């Protein structure tokens, strides 16, 4: 299996929950297991619920980095 270190970065800060999770899932579905995707999320509901929902789906949260303006970069590795 050919796993890329980083597949893409997707800004979901304009989405309202639960659509942020739905859009994240759509992007992850395009990847092969083991590939990573960075999601840019807002603080509050997005950063609380999206990582939890992705873990529940079997994906791995590799890193969370706080950015400016109450935004976060969430690196997710697609599960099997």
N, C-alpha and C positions, 0 to 999 in steps of 0.2 A: 504494500500500500504506500502510495506517495503522499506524505503529509507535508503541507506547506506550513512554514512557521507562522505566517499571518495571512489570512485570506482577505480581509477587508476591514474597514471601519464604517459603521452605520450610525448616523445621528438620529436618535429617536426622541429627542427632547421636545419636538413639536407634537408628539402623540399623547393621548390621554389613556390612562389604564382603563381597560385591559388591552387596548389596541397596541400599546408599546410591546407587550409580551407577544401578541399575535404577529406583529411585524418581525420581531426578533426570531420567532420560530420559523417564519417563512424564509428568512435569510439563512438560518442554520440548516434548514432542509436542503438547501442547495450545495452544502458542503459534504465532503466525505468524512466518515468518523475519524476523529483525531485532529482534524483541521481546527484552526481557531478563528474567532471573529471578535472584533472589538466593538462593543455597543456603547454609544455615548448617551447617558441617561441624566435626567434631572434628579435633584435630591427629593426627599419626601417619598410619596407613594411609589414612584418608578424605582428608586434605588432599594426600596424595601421589598417590593413585590416581584419585580422581574427576576432578580437572582434566585429568589426562593422558588419561583415557578420553573425556572430553567433547571435547577437542581432536581426538582420533582420529576422532570422529564428525562433525567439521566445524564444531563450535561455537567461539565466540571467548570466551576468558576476558578480561574487561575489567578486573577489579580483584579483589584479594584484600586483605581488611582483617582484621587480628587483633583479636579481641574478648577479653573476660574468660574465665577458666576454660579456656584452651587450645582456644578455639573460633575459627572463621574465617568471615567472610562472603565468599562467592565470587559475584561478579556475572558471569553468563554471557549472551552474546548468541546467540540461536538462529541457526544457519547456514541456508543455503538448502536 
